[in-house]
Protein backbone atom coordinates (compact mmCIF):
# COMPACT_ATOMS: atom_id res chain seq x y z
CA UNK A 1 0.00 0.00 0.00
CA UNK A 2 2.78 2.44 0.94
CA UNK A 3 4.57 1.61 -2.30
CA UNK A 4 1.44 2.48 -4.27
CA UNK A 5 1.06 5.83 -2.49
CA UNK A 6 4.71 6.67 -3.14
CA UNK A 7 4.44 5.75 -6.83
CA UNK A 8 1.33 7.91 -7.25
CA UNK A 9 2.95 10.82 -5.40
CA UNK A 10 6.20 10.58 -7.38
CA UNK A 11 4.26 10.23 -10.63
CA UNK A 12 2.16 13.30 -9.87
CA UNK A 13 5.23 15.35 -8.90
CA UNK A 14 7.16 14.24 -11.98
CA UNK A 15 4.35 14.86 -14.46
CA UNK A 16 3.41 18.21 -12.88
CA UNK A 17 7.03 19.42 -12.82
CA UNK A 18 7.73 18.44 -16.42
CA UNK A 19 4.41 20.02 -17.49
CA UNK A 20 5.49 23.31 -15.87
CA UNK A 21 8.76 23.33 -17.80
CA UNK A 22 7.01 22.38 -21.05
CA UNK A 23 4.21 24.90 -20.60
CA UNK A 24 5.83 28.02 -22.16
CA UNK A 25 6.50 26.12 -25.41
CA UNK A 26 2.99 24.68 -25.40
CA UNK A 27 1.49 28.11 -24.71
CA UNK A 28 3.46 29.60 -27.63
CA UNK A 29 2.40 26.77 -29.93
CA UNK A 30 -1.25 27.17 -28.95
CA UNK A 31 -1.10 30.93 -29.51
CA UNK A 32 0.37 30.40 -32.98
CA UNK A 33 -2.36 27.90 -33.86
CA UNK A 34 -5.09 30.23 -32.55
CA UNK A 35 -3.59 33.32 -34.12
CA UNK A 36 -4.19 35.26 -30.90
CA UNK A 37 -2.85 35.39 -27.33
CA UNK A 38 -3.80 32.60 -24.98
CA UNK A 39 -6.04 33.54 -22.07
CA UNK A 40 -5.11 32.33 -18.59
CA UNK A 41 -7.91 29.76 -18.45
CA UNK A 42 -6.49 28.19 -21.61
CA UNK A 43 -3.04 28.03 -20.02
CA UNK A 44 -4.47 26.24 -16.95
CA UNK A 45 -6.20 23.70 -19.18
CA UNK A 46 -3.01 23.03 -21.17
CA UNK A 47 -1.06 22.49 -17.94
CA UNK A 48 -3.65 20.05 -16.56
CA UNK A 49 -3.96 18.08 -19.81
CA UNK A 50 -0.17 17.87 -20.18
CA UNK A 51 0.16 16.62 -16.61
CA UNK A 52 -2.51 13.96 -17.20
CA UNK A 53 -0.89 12.84 -20.46
CA UNK A 54 2.54 12.49 -18.84
CA UNK A 55 1.11 10.67 -15.82
CA UNK A 56 -0.74 8.20 -18.07
CA UNK A 57 2.39 7.62 -20.18
CA UNK A 58 4.49 6.93 -17.10
CA UNK A 59 1.81 4.66 -15.66
CA UNK A 60 1.60 2.72 -18.94
CA UNK A 61 5.37 2.20 -18.92
CA UNK A 62 5.02 0.58 -15.48
CA UNK A 63 2.13 -1.77 -16.26
CA UNK A 64 3.10 -3.16 -19.71
CA UNK A 65 5.98 -5.09 -18.15
CA UNK A 66 3.35 -7.54 -16.84
CA UNK A 67 -0.09 -6.65 -18.14
CA UNK A 68 -2.93 -8.05 -16.04
CA UNK A 69 -6.61 -7.15 -16.04
CA UNK A 70 -6.17 -5.61 -12.60
CA UNK A 71 -3.49 -3.28 -14.01
CA UNK A 72 -5.00 -2.61 -17.43
CA UNK A 73 -8.57 -1.84 -16.37
CA UNK A 74 -7.70 1.09 -14.04
CA UNK A 75 -5.43 2.57 -16.72
CA UNK A 76 -8.17 2.29 -19.35
CA UNK A 77 -10.70 3.92 -17.04
CA UNK A 78 -8.27 6.72 -16.23
CA UNK A 79 -7.43 7.22 -19.91
CA UNK A 80 -11.15 7.36 -20.74
CA UNK A 81 -11.71 9.89 -17.97
CA UNK A 82 -8.78 11.97 -19.23
CA UNK A 83 -10.26 11.95 -22.74
CA UNK A 84 -13.51 13.23 -21.24
CA UNK A 85 -11.59 15.99 -19.43
CA UNK A 86 -9.91 16.86 -22.74
CA UNK A 87 -13.36 17.09 -24.36
CA UNK A 88 -14.52 19.42 -21.58
CA UNK A 89 -11.44 21.60 -22.02
CA UNK A 90 -11.89 21.64 -25.80
CA UNK A 91 -15.62 22.35 -26.04
CA UNK A 92 -16.71 24.07 -22.81
CA UNK A 93 -15.64 27.59 -23.72
CA UNK A 94 -18.30 29.35 -21.65
CA UNK A 95 -17.33 28.09 -18.18
CA UNK A 96 -13.93 28.17 -16.50
CA UNK A 97 -12.79 24.75 -15.34
CA UNK A 98 -12.76 25.81 -11.69
CA UNK A 99 -16.37 27.02 -11.63
CA UNK A 100 -19.32 24.96 -10.45
CA UNK A 101 -20.92 25.31 -13.90
CA UNK A 102 -18.05 23.61 -15.73
CA UNK A 103 -19.04 20.56 -17.75
CA UNK A 104 -16.56 18.48 -15.78
CA UNK A 105 -19.22 18.10 -13.11
CA UNK A 106 -21.24 15.91 -15.49
CA UNK A 107 -18.41 13.42 -15.98
CA UNK A 108 -17.66 13.41 -12.25
CA UNK A 109 -21.33 12.84 -11.40
CA UNK A 110 -21.56 10.12 -14.05
CA UNK A 111 -18.69 8.12 -12.53
CA UNK A 112 -20.14 8.61 -9.03
CA UNK A 113 -23.56 7.33 -10.14
CA UNK A 114 -21.89 4.32 -11.78
CA UNK A 115 -19.91 3.68 -8.59
CA UNK A 116 -23.17 3.77 -6.61
CA UNK A 117 -24.68 1.12 -8.87
CA UNK A 118 -21.60 -1.08 -8.52
CA UNK A 119 -21.58 -0.56 -4.74
CA UNK A 120 -25.22 -1.68 -4.67
CA UNK A 121 -24.20 -4.90 -6.43
CA UNK A 122 -21.44 -5.44 -3.87
CA UNK A 123 -24.03 -4.92 -1.12
CA UNK A 124 -26.24 -7.53 -2.75
CA UNK A 125 -23.30 -9.95 -2.92
CA UNK A 126 -22.65 -9.64 0.80
CA UNK A 127 -26.31 -10.09 1.64
CA UNK A 128 -26.47 -13.26 -0.46
CA UNK A 129 -23.18 -14.59 0.95
CA UNK A 130 -23.85 -15.78 4.50
CA UNK A 131 -20.13 -16.29 5.19
CA UNK A 132 -19.30 -12.59 4.78
CA UNK A 133 -18.55 -10.17 7.61
CA UNK A 134 -22.00 -8.86 8.58
CA UNK A 135 -20.81 -5.21 9.02
CA UNK A 136 -19.84 -5.08 5.35
CA UNK A 137 -23.49 -5.41 4.33
CA UNK A 138 -24.60 -2.11 5.83
CA UNK A 139 -21.27 -0.41 5.13
CA UNK A 140 -21.51 -1.09 1.41
CA UNK A 141 -25.16 -0.07 1.45
CA UNK A 142 -24.16 3.17 3.13
CA UNK A 143 -21.44 3.76 0.53
CA UNK A 144 -23.92 3.21 -2.31
CA UNK A 145 -26.14 5.94 -0.83
CA UNK A 146 -23.15 8.19 -0.17
CA UNK A 147 -22.02 8.01 -3.80
CA UNK A 148 -25.55 8.87 -4.98
CA UNK A 149 -25.55 11.88 -2.65
CA UNK A 150 -22.12 13.03 -3.89
CA UNK A 151 -23.29 12.73 -7.50
CA UNK A 152 -26.41 14.76 -6.75
CA UNK A 153 -24.32 17.32 -4.86
CA UNK A 154 -22.05 17.64 -7.90
CA UNK A 155 -25.00 18.28 -10.21
CA UNK A 156 -27.35 20.25 -7.94
CA UNK A 157 -24.71 22.15 -5.92
CA UNK A 158 -26.33 21.13 -2.64
CA UNK A 159 -23.47 22.13 -0.36
CA UNK A 160 -23.04 25.49 -2.13
CA UNK A 161 -26.71 26.37 -1.66
CA UNK A 162 -26.76 25.12 1.92
CA UNK A 163 -23.56 27.03 2.70
CA UNK A 164 -24.96 30.23 1.17
CA UNK A 165 -28.10 30.00 3.32
CA UNK A 166 -26.10 29.40 6.52
CA UNK A 167 -23.57 32.14 5.68
CA UNK A 168 -26.34 34.64 5.07
CA UNK A 169 -28.31 33.59 8.14
CA UNK A 170 -25.36 33.76 10.54
CA UNK A 171 -23.26 36.31 8.60
CA UNK A 172 -20.36 33.91 8.16
CA UNK A 173 -17.44 34.15 5.77
CA UNK A 174 -17.67 32.34 2.41
CA UNK A 175 -15.01 29.88 3.56
CA UNK A 176 -17.80 28.10 5.50
CA UNK A 177 -19.08 26.62 2.21
CA UNK A 178 -15.62 25.24 1.50
CA UNK A 179 -15.50 23.77 5.00
CA UNK A 180 -18.61 21.71 4.19
CA UNK A 181 -16.79 19.86 1.39
CA UNK A 182 -13.72 19.58 3.60
CA UNK A 183 -16.08 17.93 6.08
CA UNK A 184 -17.09 15.47 3.34
CA UNK A 185 -13.44 14.56 2.82
CA UNK A 186 -12.74 14.25 6.55
CA UNK A 187 -15.80 12.03 7.01
CA UNK A 188 -14.58 9.91 4.10
CA UNK A 189 -11.16 9.46 5.74
CA UNK A 190 -12.75 8.48 9.05
CA UNK A 191 -15.18 6.08 7.39
CA UNK A 192 -12.34 4.53 5.40
CA UNK A 193 -10.40 4.00 8.61
CA UNK A 194 -13.31 2.15 10.20
CA UNK A 195 -13.92 0.25 6.96
CA UNK A 196 -10.31 -0.96 6.91
CA UNK A 197 -10.49 -1.86 10.58
CA UNK A 198 -13.42 -4.15 9.84
CA UNK A 199 -12.42 -5.59 6.47
CA UNK A 200 -8.64 -5.24 6.18
CA UNK A 201 -7.97 -8.93 6.69
CA UNK A 202 -10.28 -9.96 3.84
CA UNK A 203 -9.31 -7.23 1.37
CA UNK A 204 -5.58 -7.20 2.10
CA UNK A 205 -5.32 -10.89 1.31
CA UNK A 206 -7.80 -11.23 -1.55
CA UNK A 207 -8.52 -7.79 -3.04
CA UNK A 208 -5.34 -5.73 -2.83
CA UNK A 209 -6.01 -3.96 -6.13
CA UNK A 210 -9.42 -2.73 -4.94
CA UNK A 211 -7.93 -1.59 -1.65
CA UNK A 212 -5.17 0.38 -3.37
CA UNK A 213 -7.49 2.09 -5.86
CA UNK A 214 -10.07 2.95 -3.24
CA UNK A 215 -7.53 4.37 -0.79
CA UNK A 216 -5.85 6.44 -3.51
CA UNK A 217 -9.29 7.70 -4.54
CA UNK A 218 -10.07 8.79 -0.98
CA UNK A 219 -6.68 10.50 -0.77
CA UNK A 220 -7.24 12.28 -4.13
CA UNK A 221 -10.64 13.51 -2.96
CA UNK A 222 -9.19 14.67 0.36
CA UNK A 223 -6.40 16.59 -1.39
CA UNK A 224 -8.92 18.19 -3.75
CA UNK A 225 -10.89 19.52 -0.79
CA UNK A 226 -7.71 20.80 0.86
CA UNK A 227 -7.03 22.76 -2.35
CA UNK A 228 -10.60 24.07 -2.38
CA UNK A 229 -10.73 25.03 1.31
CA UNK A 230 -7.24 26.38 1.90
CA UNK A 231 -6.48 27.94 -1.50
CA UNK A 232 -6.45 31.35 0.21
CA UNK A 233 -3.37 30.27 2.18
CA UNK A 234 -1.39 29.52 -0.98
CA UNK A 235 -2.65 32.75 -2.51
CA UNK A 236 -1.44 34.81 0.44
CA UNK A 237 1.95 33.08 0.47
CA UNK A 238 2.48 33.79 -3.21
CA UNK A 239 1.40 37.41 -2.78
CA UNK A 240 4.15 37.83 -0.19
CA UNK A 241 6.57 36.14 -2.59
CA UNK A 242 5.58 38.50 -5.41
CA UNK A 243 5.96 41.58 -3.21
CA UNK A 244 9.30 40.35 -1.89
CA UNK A 245 10.81 39.73 -5.30
CA UNK A 246 9.41 43.00 -6.69
CA UNK A 247 12.03 44.75 -4.52
CA UNK A 248 14.82 43.08 -6.54
CA UNK A 249 15.41 45.26 -9.63
CA UNK A 250 17.06 42.44 -11.60
CA UNK A 251 14.48 39.74 -10.88
CA UNK A 252 11.48 39.15 -13.12
CA UNK A 253 8.98 36.30 -13.14
CA UNK A 254 9.36 34.31 -16.36
CA UNK A 255 6.61 32.44 -18.20
CA UNK A 256 7.52 29.29 -16.23
CA UNK A 257 5.52 30.82 -13.38
CA UNK A 258 2.46 31.51 -15.48
CA UNK A 259 0.47 28.46 -14.35
CA UNK A 260 0.52 29.96 -10.83
CA UNK A 261 -0.43 33.48 -11.98
CA UNK A 262 -3.79 33.05 -10.26
CA UNK A 263 -3.30 30.56 -7.40
CA UNK A 264 -6.99 30.26 -6.50
CA UNK A 265 -7.92 29.73 -10.14
CA UNK A 266 -5.44 26.93 -10.80
CA UNK A 267 -5.90 25.23 -7.41
CA UNK A 268 -9.68 25.14 -7.84
CA UNK A 269 -9.30 23.83 -11.39
CA UNK A 270 -6.98 21.08 -10.13
CA UNK A 271 -9.50 20.41 -7.37
CA UNK A 272 -12.26 19.76 -9.93
CA UNK A 273 -9.97 17.43 -11.87
CA UNK A 274 -8.91 15.54 -8.73
CA UNK A 275 -12.56 15.06 -7.78
CA UNK A 276 -13.14 13.62 -11.23
CA UNK A 277 -10.14 11.29 -10.98
CA UNK A 278 -11.20 10.19 -7.49
CA UNK A 279 -14.63 9.24 -8.86
CA UNK A 280 -12.94 7.20 -11.61
CA UNK A 281 -10.74 5.38 -9.05
CA UNK A 282 -13.75 4.58 -6.87
CA UNK A 283 -15.62 3.26 -9.91
CA UNK A 284 -12.89 1.01 -11.29
CA UNK A 285 -11.92 -0.17 -7.81
CA UNK A 286 -15.44 -1.39 -7.02
CA UNK A 287 -15.71 -2.93 -10.50
CA UNK A 288 -12.52 -4.94 -9.92
CA UNK A 289 -13.86 -6.06 -6.54
CA UNK A 290 -17.02 -7.36 -8.21
CA UNK A 291 -15.02 -9.19 -10.87
CA UNK A 292 -12.83 -10.82 -8.24
CA UNK A 293 -15.82 -11.82 -6.14
CA UNK A 294 -17.44 -13.52 -9.11
CA UNK A 295 -14.28 -14.82 -10.86
CA UNK A 296 -11.60 -15.34 -8.23
CA UNK A 297 -8.11 -14.39 -9.35
CA UNK A 298 -9.14 -13.24 -12.84
CA UNK A 299 -7.67 -9.78 -12.30
CA UNK A 300 -4.23 -11.26 -11.56
CA UNK A 301 -3.85 -13.36 -14.70
CA UNK A 302 -1.06 -12.05 -16.94
CA UNK A 303 -2.58 -11.11 -20.29
CA UNK A 304 0.56 -9.86 -22.04
CA UNK A 305 4.12 -8.98 -21.10
CA UNK A 306 6.35 -6.40 -22.80
CA UNK A 307 9.39 -6.00 -20.53
CA UNK A 308 11.64 -4.54 -23.24
CA UNK A 309 8.98 -2.10 -24.40
CA UNK A 310 8.47 -0.99 -20.80
CA UNK A 311 12.19 -0.22 -20.48
CA UNK A 312 12.30 1.63 -23.81
CA UNK A 313 9.20 3.71 -22.99
CA UNK A 314 10.48 4.50 -19.51
CA UNK A 315 13.88 5.60 -20.80
CA UNK A 316 12.24 7.66 -23.56
CA UNK A 317 10.08 9.49 -21.02
CA UNK A 318 13.05 10.06 -18.72
CA UNK A 319 15.27 11.44 -21.51
CA UNK A 320 12.47 13.60 -22.93
CA UNK A 321 11.68 14.99 -19.47
CA UNK A 322 15.31 15.79 -18.74
CA UNK A 323 15.71 17.41 -22.17
CA UNK A 324 12.62 19.57 -21.67
CA UNK A 325 13.90 20.78 -18.30
CA UNK A 326 17.43 21.48 -19.59
CA UNK A 327 16.16 23.49 -22.56
CA UNK A 328 13.66 25.38 -20.38
CA UNK A 329 16.17 26.47 -17.74
CA UNK A 330 17.72 29.32 -19.81
CA UNK A 331 14.27 30.85 -20.36
CA UNK A 332 13.60 30.82 -16.61
CA UNK A 333 15.50 34.10 -16.30
CA UNK A 334 14.31 37.15 -18.21
CA UNK A 335 15.88 40.60 -18.28
CA UNK A 336 12.73 42.71 -18.55
CA UNK A 337 8.96 42.34 -18.10
CA UNK A 338 8.63 43.41 -21.74
CA UNK A 339 10.09 41.61 -24.75
CA UNK A 340 12.92 43.36 -26.55
CA UNK A 341 12.90 46.60 -24.55
CA UNK A 342 14.17 47.70 -21.16
CA UNK A 343 11.54 48.47 -18.54
CA UNK A 344 12.52 49.86 -15.14
CA UNK A 345 10.27 49.86 -12.09
CA UNK A 346 8.98 53.29 -11.06
CA UNK A 347 6.69 52.18 -8.23
CA UNK A 348 5.39 48.92 -6.81
CA UNK A 349 3.65 47.26 -3.90
CA UNK A 350 6.15 48.61 -1.37
CA UNK A 351 5.13 52.12 -2.49
CA UNK A 352 1.50 51.36 -1.72
CA UNK A 353 0.30 50.20 -5.14
CA UNK A 354 -2.67 47.85 -4.92
CA UNK A 355 -5.12 47.02 -7.76
CA UNK A 356 -3.69 50.04 -9.59
CA UNK A 357 -5.69 51.19 -12.59
CA UNK A 358 -5.42 54.54 -14.38
CA UNK A 359 -2.46 56.88 -15.03
CA UNK A 360 -2.38 60.50 -16.14
CA UNK A 361 0.50 62.92 -16.54
CA UNK A 362 0.12 66.65 -15.99
CA UNK A 363 3.11 68.99 -16.08
CA UNK A 364 1.96 70.76 -12.92
CA UNK A 365 0.96 67.77 -10.80
CA UNK A 366 3.29 65.06 -12.10
CA UNK A 367 2.35 61.42 -12.79
CA UNK A 368 -1.06 60.79 -11.19
CA UNK A 369 -1.94 57.22 -10.23
CA UNK A 370 -5.47 55.92 -9.60
CA UNK A 371 -4.70 53.35 -6.91
CA UNK A 372 -8.06 51.60 -6.99
CA UNK A 373 -7.46 48.91 -4.36
CA UNK A 374 -6.64 51.43 -1.63
CA UNK A 375 -9.03 54.10 -2.85
CA UNK A 376 -6.40 56.83 -3.11
CA UNK A 377 -4.51 58.93 -5.62
CA UNK A 378 -0.73 58.80 -5.69
CA UNK A 379 1.60 61.33 -7.28
CA UNK A 380 5.05 60.45 -8.62
CA UNK A 381 7.56 63.26 -9.03
CA UNK A 382 11.33 62.93 -9.37
CA UNK A 383 11.16 59.28 -8.39
CA UNK A 384 9.27 59.99 -5.17
CA UNK A 385 5.79 58.63 -4.45
CA UNK A 386 3.33 60.51 -2.25
CA UNK A 387 -0.40 60.36 -1.64
CA UNK A 388 -2.82 63.19 -2.22
CA UNK A 389 -4.17 63.63 1.31
CA UNK A 390 -7.72 62.48 2.02
CA UNK A 391 -8.01 62.74 5.83
CA UNK A 392 -11.81 62.27 5.81
CA UNK A 393 -11.53 59.17 3.57
CA UNK A 394 -14.16 60.52 1.21
CA UNK A 395 -12.99 58.30 -1.65
CA UNK A 396 -13.16 54.51 -1.43
CA UNK A 397 -12.78 53.60 -5.10
CA UNK A 398 -10.43 55.28 -7.59
CA UNK A 399 -10.84 54.04 -11.15
CA UNK A 400 -9.50 56.82 -13.39
CA UNK A 401 -7.78 60.16 -12.89
CA UNK A 402 -7.24 63.34 -14.90
CA UNK A 403 -6.18 66.91 -14.09
CA UNK A 404 -6.18 70.55 -15.09
CA UNK A 405 -3.87 73.30 -13.85
CA UNK A 406 -6.29 73.97 -10.99
CA UNK A 407 -7.61 70.56 -9.95
CA UNK A 408 -7.34 66.78 -9.99
CA UNK A 409 -10.45 64.74 -10.84
CA UNK A 410 -11.02 61.08 -10.01
CA UNK A 411 -13.92 58.74 -10.83
CA UNK A 412 -15.40 56.43 -8.21
CA UNK A 413 -17.87 54.02 -9.87
CA UNK A 414 -18.99 52.26 -6.69
CA UNK A 415 -19.79 55.63 -5.10
CA UNK A 416 -21.46 56.94 -8.28
CA UNK A 417 -19.39 60.09 -8.01
CA UNK A 418 -16.54 62.10 -9.42
CA UNK A 419 -14.34 63.84 -6.85
CA UNK A 420 -12.21 66.96 -7.26
CA UNK A 421 -9.03 67.92 -5.45
CA UNK A 422 -7.54 71.40 -5.14
CA UNK A 423 -4.70 72.62 -2.94
CA UNK A 424 -7.05 74.99 -1.13
CA UNK A 425 -10.07 72.75 -0.55
CA UNK A 426 -8.68 69.23 -0.66
CA UNK A 427 -11.08 66.52 -1.82
CA UNK A 428 -14.78 67.22 -2.36
CA UNK A 429 -17.58 65.61 -4.44
CA UNK A 430 -17.75 67.21 -7.87
CA UNK A 431 -20.76 65.41 -9.33
CA UNK A 432 -22.72 62.47 -7.97
CA UNK A 433 -25.87 60.46 -8.45
CA UNK A 434 -28.00 63.46 -7.63
CA UNK A 435 -26.64 65.14 -10.78
CA UNK A 436 -26.68 62.07 -13.01
CA UNK A 437 -27.32 58.40 -12.33
CA UNK A 438 -23.87 57.50 -13.49
CA UNK A 439 -21.22 54.95 -12.73
CA UNK A 440 -18.25 57.05 -13.88
CA UNK A 441 -15.09 55.35 -15.09
CA UNK A 442 -12.74 56.87 -17.66
CA UNK A 443 -12.51 60.65 -17.69
CA UNK A 444 -10.49 63.43 -19.31
CA UNK A 445 -10.45 67.22 -18.94
CA UNK A 446 -10.47 69.34 -22.09
CA UNK A 447 -10.60 73.09 -21.54
CA UNK A 448 -13.49 73.85 -19.23
CA UNK A 449 -15.20 70.51 -19.92
CA UNK A 450 -14.76 67.23 -18.09
CA UNK A 451 -15.75 64.22 -20.23
CA UNK A 452 -16.81 61.16 -18.24
CA UNK A 453 -17.51 57.63 -19.47
CA UNK A 454 -20.38 55.67 -17.98
CA UNK A 455 -19.59 52.05 -18.82
CA UNK A 456 -22.78 50.60 -17.41
CA UNK A 457 -25.19 52.98 -19.12
CA UNK A 458 -23.11 53.38 -22.33
CA UNK A 459 -22.98 57.15 -22.18
CA UNK A 460 -20.57 60.08 -22.22
CA UNK A 461 -21.20 63.00 -19.88
CA UNK A 462 -19.77 66.43 -20.65
CA UNK A 463 -19.59 68.46 -17.43
CA UNK A 464 -18.80 72.17 -17.39
CA UNK A 465 -16.22 72.48 -14.61
CA UNK A 466 -17.35 76.05 -13.87
CA UNK A 467 -21.12 75.62 -13.43
CA UNK A 468 -21.35 71.77 -13.35
CA UNK A 469 -23.97 71.66 -16.08
CA UNK A 470 -24.15 68.22 -17.68
CA UNK A 471 -24.72 67.25 -21.29
CA UNK A 472 -25.28 63.62 -22.18
CA UNK A 473 -24.39 61.62 -25.29
CA UNK A 474 -25.47 57.99 -25.66
CA UNK A 475 -23.23 55.37 -27.26
CA UNK A 476 -25.85 53.29 -29.05
CA UNK A 477 -23.64 51.34 -31.44
CA UNK A 478 -23.19 47.76 -30.08
CA UNK A 479 -19.51 47.87 -31.01
CA UNK A 480 -19.06 50.39 -28.22
CA UNK A 481 -20.82 48.53 -25.46
CA UNK A 482 -18.37 48.87 -22.56
CA UNK A 483 -16.42 52.14 -22.89
CA UNK A 484 -13.29 51.89 -20.74
CA UNK A 485 -10.57 54.49 -21.38
CA UNK A 486 -10.73 57.99 -22.83
CA UNK A 487 -8.19 60.53 -24.08
CA UNK A 488 -8.33 63.78 -26.07
CA UNK A 489 -6.42 64.09 -29.35
CA UNK A 490 -5.68 67.79 -30.02
CA UNK A 491 -4.66 67.20 -33.63
CA UNK A 492 -7.96 65.50 -34.43
CA UNK A 493 -10.01 67.57 -31.98
CA UNK A 494 -11.73 64.33 -31.00
CA UNK A 495 -12.13 62.10 -28.00
CA UNK A 496 -10.66 58.61 -28.39
CA UNK A 497 -12.52 55.93 -26.43
CA UNK A 498 -11.53 52.30 -25.91
CA UNK A 499 -13.95 49.40 -25.52
CA UNK A 500 -12.31 46.50 -23.70
CA UNK A 501 -14.98 44.00 -24.72
CA UNK A 502 -15.60 44.68 -28.41
CA UNK A 503 -11.97 45.57 -29.18
CA UNK A 504 -12.80 48.90 -30.85
CA UNK A 505 -11.44 52.40 -30.37
CA UNK A 506 -13.87 55.10 -31.42
CA UNK A 507 -13.20 58.74 -32.23
CA UNK A 508 -15.96 61.20 -31.42
CA UNK A 509 -16.52 64.92 -31.33
CA UNK A 510 -19.06 65.25 -28.55
CA UNK A 511 -22.58 65.45 -29.93
CA UNK A 512 -21.59 64.31 -33.43
CA UNK A 513 -21.73 60.78 -34.92
CA UNK A 514 -18.70 58.72 -33.83
CA UNK A 515 -16.33 56.94 -36.17
CA UNK A 516 -14.00 53.96 -35.88
CA UNK A 517 -10.41 54.90 -35.09
CA UNK A 518 -9.08 51.33 -34.72
CA UNK A 519 -10.65 47.89 -34.47
CA UNK A 520 -9.83 44.18 -34.06
CA UNK A 521 -8.69 44.33 -37.68
CA UNK A 522 -5.76 46.39 -36.37
CA UNK A 523 -4.93 43.58 -33.95
CA UNK A 524 -6.85 44.93 -30.96
CA UNK A 525 -8.45 42.52 -28.49
CA UNK A 526 -9.13 44.10 -25.09
CA UNK A 527 -7.95 47.74 -25.26
CA UNK A 528 -7.91 49.23 -21.78
CA UNK A 529 -6.42 52.70 -21.29
CA UNK A 530 -5.34 55.22 -23.91
CA UNK A 531 -3.11 58.29 -24.07
CA UNK A 532 -1.84 60.73 -26.70
CA UNK A 533 1.70 62.08 -26.98
CA UNK A 534 2.62 65.65 -27.90
CA UNK A 535 3.34 64.68 -31.50
CA UNK A 536 -0.07 63.05 -31.92
CA UNK A 537 0.87 59.40 -31.50
CA UNK A 538 -1.68 57.25 -29.70
CA UNK A 539 -0.65 54.60 -27.16
CA UNK A 540 -3.05 51.92 -25.94
CA UNK A 541 -2.70 49.10 -23.41
CA UNK A 542 -4.32 45.85 -24.53
CA UNK A 543 -4.59 43.34 -21.68
CA UNK A 544 -5.89 40.61 -24.00
CA UNK A 545 -2.81 40.80 -26.21
CA UNK A 546 -0.39 41.73 -23.38
CA UNK A 547 0.73 44.65 -25.53
CA UNK A 548 1.21 48.38 -25.67
CA UNK A 549 0.21 49.40 -29.18
CA UNK A 550 1.32 52.62 -30.89
CA UNK A 551 -0.86 54.26 -33.56
CA UNK A 552 -0.44 57.31 -35.75
CA UNK A 553 -3.24 59.87 -35.86
CA UNK A 554 -4.90 57.96 -38.73
CA UNK A 555 -5.25 54.76 -36.70
CA UNK A 556 -2.40 52.90 -38.38
CA UNK A 557 -0.31 50.64 -36.15
CA UNK A 558 3.27 51.87 -35.85
CA UNK A 559 4.55 49.27 -33.41
CA UNK A 560 3.88 47.06 -30.42
CA UNK A 561 5.56 46.22 -27.15
CA UNK A 562 4.65 42.76 -25.90
CA UNK A 563 4.91 41.89 -22.21
CA UNK A 564 5.72 38.52 -20.70
CA UNK A 565 2.72 36.58 -19.49
CA UNK A 566 3.25 37.27 -15.79
CA UNK A 567 3.10 41.02 -16.49
CA UNK A 568 0.46 40.92 -19.21
CA UNK A 569 -2.53 42.35 -17.32
CA UNK A 570 -1.93 45.91 -18.54
CA UNK A 571 -4.11 48.81 -17.45
CA UNK A 572 -3.00 52.44 -17.07
CA UNK A 573 -0.68 54.21 -19.50
CA UNK A 574 0.84 57.68 -19.77
CA UNK A 575 3.48 59.17 -22.05
CA UNK A 576 6.03 61.85 -21.11
CA UNK A 577 7.84 63.64 -23.91
CA UNK A 578 10.75 66.01 -24.21
CA UNK A 579 12.95 67.04 -27.13
CA UNK A 580 15.02 63.84 -27.10
CA UNK A 581 12.92 61.08 -25.65
CA UNK A 582 9.47 59.72 -25.08
CA UNK A 583 8.96 57.60 -22.00
CA UNK A 584 6.02 55.30 -21.57
CA UNK A 585 4.66 54.65 -18.10
CA UNK A 586 2.66 51.43 -18.01
CA UNK A 587 0.80 49.64 -15.21
CA UNK A 588 1.00 45.87 -15.04
CA UNK A 589 -1.80 45.19 -12.60
CA UNK A 590 -2.65 42.31 -10.30
CA UNK A 591 -5.90 41.30 -11.96
CA UNK A 592 -7.86 43.13 -9.27
CA UNK A 593 -6.24 41.15 -6.48
CA UNK A 594 -8.67 38.26 -6.29
CA UNK A 595 -7.00 36.71 -9.32
CA UNK A 596 -3.25 37.12 -9.46
CA UNK A 597 -0.50 37.06 -6.86
CA UNK A 598 1.55 39.49 -8.96
CA UNK A 599 1.78 42.95 -7.38
CA UNK A 600 0.76 46.06 -9.30
CA UNK A 601 3.78 47.79 -10.78
CA UNK A 602 4.42 50.94 -12.83
CA UNK A 603 7.10 50.50 -15.47
CA UNK A 604 9.04 53.15 -17.35
CA UNK A 605 10.00 52.33 -20.94
CA UNK A 606 12.24 54.90 -22.68
CA UNK A 607 11.58 55.19 -26.40
CA UNK A 608 13.73 57.29 -28.70
CA UNK A 609 11.71 59.80 -30.68
CA UNK A 610 13.68 58.86 -33.76
CA UNK A 611 12.41 55.28 -33.67
CA UNK A 612 9.05 53.58 -33.43
CA UNK A 613 7.96 51.15 -30.78
CA UNK A 614 9.45 47.74 -31.64
CA UNK A 615 6.97 45.34 -33.16
CA UNK A 616 6.78 41.95 -31.47
Secondary structure, 3 states (H helix, E strand, C coil): CHHHHHHHHHHHHHHHHHHHHHHHHHHHHHHHHHCCCCCHHHHHHHHHHHHHHHHHHHHHHHHCCCEEHHHHHHHHHHHHHHHHHHHHHHHCCCCCCCCCCCCHHHHHHHHHHHHHHHHHHHHHHHHHCCCCCCHHHHHHHHHHHHHHHHHHHHHHCHHHHHHHHHHHHHCCCCHHHHHHHHHHHHHHHHHHHHHHHHHHHHHHHHCHHHHHHHHHHHHHHHHHHHHHHCHHHHHHHHHHHHHHHHCCCCCCCCHHHHHHCCHHHHHHHHHHHHHHHHHHHHHHHHHHHHHHHHCCCHHHCEEECCHHHHHHHHHHHHHHHHHHHHHHHHHHCCCCCECCCCCEEEECHHHCCCCEEEEEEECCCEEEEEEHHHCEEEEEECCEEEECCCCCCCCCCCCEEEECCCCEEEEEHHHCEEEEEECCCEEEEEECCCCCCCCEEEEEEECCEEEEEECCCCEEEEEECCCCCEEEEECCCHHHCCEEEEEEECCCCEEEEEECCCCCEEEECCCCCCEEEECHHHCCCCEEEEEECCCCCEEEEECCCCEEEEECCCCCEEEEEEECHHHCCEEEEEEEECCCEEEEEEEECCCCCCCCCCCCEEEEEEEECCCCCCCC
